[in-house]
């Protein structure tokens, strides 16, 4: 039999539209939204009181024993903290006392003695200046422990080899006779350093530029103490301070060599 007749061809515009529809893939279905994760359960708030209340139960099986154990532990902690605070305070006080007291001073080699207003401080200043100028390690101290203020530390007079006793003949200074004045201060020095008397005594009649030293006083002193060295001068004006320094340096030199 004869073949069936062919279908009539499609128009060009319809043919291109049909071809595009056949080549385009079908649209995918919309993606489902991801399911949200279930929220985690919130932890309950914990208070300090609740923890402290549960401490006995977390430590020991017996409730009364647990409570006593925790209470004793807290008491021990408080005692240790108090002890540490006390030790810290004591250490701070010790450091403050050490700073206030300062470094320990070495024993003096020379002690300058005398009543008030006779010029002891000026004499000490002259001797210390001479020692610094000549680079001599000579230590000079003024006064005795009984004459110092209550807040001052008493000096160690064990190394004293020379005593300089300052006297003046001024009418305003009631020093008394020179020989009795020297005896009084040597007794006081012997009481302050028993068993170690000074090897040399130097007597200085100070302020002779204002009031000369009476000759009978000098004669009486030399008669009673011929080993003593007597000088007349003025520490304020510097009169006879060079001879005084030479005597002090010579008398203290043996003790300085062993210091």
C-alpha positions in Angstrom: 0.0 0.0 0.0 1.2 3.5 -0.5 2.8 5.3 2.5 0.6 7.7 4.5 0.8 11.3 3.6 3.3 13.4 5.6 1.9 16.0 8.0 2.2 19.5 7.0 5.4 21.3 8.4 5.0 23.7 11.4 5.5 27.4 10.9 9.0 28.6 11.8 8.0 30.7 14.9 6.0 27.9 16.3 8.8 25.4 15.6 11.4 27.5 17.6 9.1 28.0 20.5 8.4 24.3 20.6 12.2 23.5 20.5 12.9 25.9 23.5 10.1 24.4 25.6 11.5 20.9 24.9 15.1 21.9 25.8 14.3 23.8 29.0 14.3 21.5 32.1 11.3 21.6 34.3 11.5 23.9 37.4 12.5 22.2 40.7 10.1 22.3 43.5 10.9 24.9 46.2 13.3 23.7 48.9 11.7 23.2 52.3 12.9 25.6 55.1 15.3 23.9 57.6 13.7 23.0 60.8 14.9 25.1 63.7 16.8 23.2 66.4 14.9 22.8 69.6 16.1 25.4 72.2 18.4 24.0 74.9 17.0 24.0 78.3 18.3 27.0 80.3 20.3 26.1 83.4 18.6 27.2 86.6 20.3 30.1 88.4 22.5 29.0 91.3 22.8 31.3 94.4 25.6 31.3 96.9 23.2 30.5 99.7 22.0 27.4 97.8 25.5 26.2 97.2 26.5 26.7 100.8 23.3 25.0 101.9 24.2 22.0 99.8 27.9 21.9 100.7 27.3 19.6 103.7 25.3 17.2 101.6 28.1 17.1 98.9 30.9 16.4 101.4 29.9 13.8 103.9 27.0 11.4 104.3 25.9 12.5 107.8 24.2 16.0 107.6 25.3 17.1 111.1 28.9 16.0 110.7 28.9 17.6 107.3 27.8 20.9 108.7 30.4 20.8 111.5 33.1 20.0 109.0 32.3 22.9 106.8 31.9 25.3 109.8 35.3 24.2 111.2 36.9 24.7 107.8 35.6 28.2 107.5 36.7 29.0 111.1 40.2 27.7 110.3 40.3 29.9 107.1 39.3 32.9 109.1 42.0 32.2 111.8 44.7 31.8 109.1 43.7 35.0 107.4 43.8 36.9 110.7 47.3 35.5 111.5 48.6 36.5 108.1 47.2 40.0 108.6 48.9 40.3 112.0 52.2 39.0 110.7 52.0 41.5 107.8 51.3 44.4 110.2 54.2 43.3 112.5 56.6 43.2 109.5 55.4 46.7 108.4 55.9 48.0 111.9 59.4 46.5 112.1 60.4 48.0 108.7 59.1 51.4 109.8 61.0 51.2 113.1 64.2 50.3 111.2 63.7 53.2 108.8 63.1 55.6 111.8 66.1 54.3 113.8 68.4 54.4 110.8 71.7 52.6 110.5 73.5 51.5 113.7 76.2 54.1 114.5 79.8 53.0 115.3 81.2 53.8 118.8 82.8 57.2 119.1 86.5 57.7 119.7 86.2 61.1 121.4 83.5 62.4 123.7 83.1 66.1 124.4 81.7 66.9 127.8 80.6 70.0 129.6 77.7 72.1 131.0 75.1 73.9 128.9 76.2 77.1 127.1 79.9 76.4 127.3 80.2 75.8 123.5 80.4 72.0 123.3 78.5 71.9 120.0 80.9 74.4 118.4 83.9 72.4 119.6 82.4 69.2 118.1 81.7 70.9 114.8 85.4 72.1 114.7 86.7 68.6 115.4 84.4 66.9 112.8 85.3 69.5 110.2 89.0 68.9 110.8 88.5 65.1 110.5 86.6 65.4 107.2 89.1 67.8 105.8 92.0 65.5 106.6 90.1 62.3 105.7 90.6 60.9 109.2 87.9 58.4 110.3 87.5 60.0 113.8 84.1 59.7 115.4 83.2 62.5 117.9 80.2 62.4 120.3 78.7 65.1 122.4 77.5 64.5 126.0 76.8 61.4 128.1 73.8 59.0 127.9 72.3 60.6 131.1 72.3 64.0 129.4 70.7 62.9 126.2 66.9 63.3 125.3 64.8 60.2 126.1 64.2 59.6 122.4 67.9 59.4 121.6 69.7 56.1 121.5 72.5 55.9 124.2 76.0 55.8 122.6 78.5 53.0 123.1 81.4 54.6 124.9 83.5 51.4 124.9 85.8 52.8 122.2 86.3 56.3 123.8 90.0 57.0 124.2 89.9 60.8 124.7 87.7 63.0 126.8 87.5 66.7 125.9 86.0 68.7 128.8 84.9 72.2 127.9 84.8 74.9 130.6 84.4 78.6 130.6 85.1 81.3 133.1 82.2 83.6 132.0 80.1 85.0 134.8 76.9 83.8 133.2 78.0 80.1 133.3 77.9 78.6 136.8 80.5 75.9 136.1 82.3 76.2 139.5 86.0 75.7 140.0 87.9 74.1 137.2 89.4 71.2 139.1 86.0 70.2 140.7 84.3 70.6 137.3 86.8 68.2 135.6 86.5 65.7 138.4 82.7 65.7 138.2 82.6 64.9 134.5 85.3 62.2 134.7 83.2 60.5 137.4 80.2 60.7 135.1 82.1 59.2 132.2 83.4 56.4 134.4 79.9 55.6 135.5 78.7 55.5 131.8 81.6 53.3 130.7 82.7 51.4 133.8 86.1 49.8 133.6 87.2 51.8 130.6 88.5 55.2 131.6 89.7 57.5 128.9 93.5 57.3 128.2 93.7 61.1 127.8 91.8 64.1 129.2 91.9 67.4 127.4 90.6 70.4 129.2 89.5 73.4 127.0 88.9 76.8 128.5 86.5 78.1 125.9 85.6 81.7 125.0 88.8 83.2 126.3 88.4 86.0 123.8 85.6 87.3 126.0 86.7 86.2 129.4 90.4 85.0 129.9 91.0 81.9 132.0 92.1 82.7 135.6 95.7 81.5 136.2 95.0 80.1 139.7 92.4 77.8 138.1 94.9 76.4 135.7 97.6 76.0 138.4 95.1 74.1 140.7 94.1 71.8 137.8 97.7 71.0 136.8 98.6 70.3 140.4 95.8 67.7 140.8 96.0 66.2 137.3 99.4 66.7 135.8 98.7 64.2 133.0 95.8 66.4 131.7 96.3 68.6 128.7 95.1 72.2 129.1 94.2 74.6 126.3 92.7 78.1 126.2 90.9 79.2 123.1 87.7 80.1 121.3 85.9 77.5 119.2 83.7 80.2 117.7 86.6 82.2 116.5 88.8 79.2 115.8 91.5 80.3 118.3 93.8 77.4 119.3 91.5 74.9 117.4 94.5 73.6 115.4 96.4 72.5 118.5 93.2 71.0 119.9 92.8 68.9 116.8 96.5 67.7 116.9 96.1 66.6 120.5 92.8 64.8 119.7 94.2 63.1 116.6 97.3 62.0 118.4 95.5 60.6 121.5 92.8 58.8 119.4 95.2 57.5 116.8 96.0 54.2 118.6 92.3 53.3 119.0 91.6 54.3 115.3 94.2 51.8 114.1 92.4 49.0 115.8 88.9 50.1 114.8 
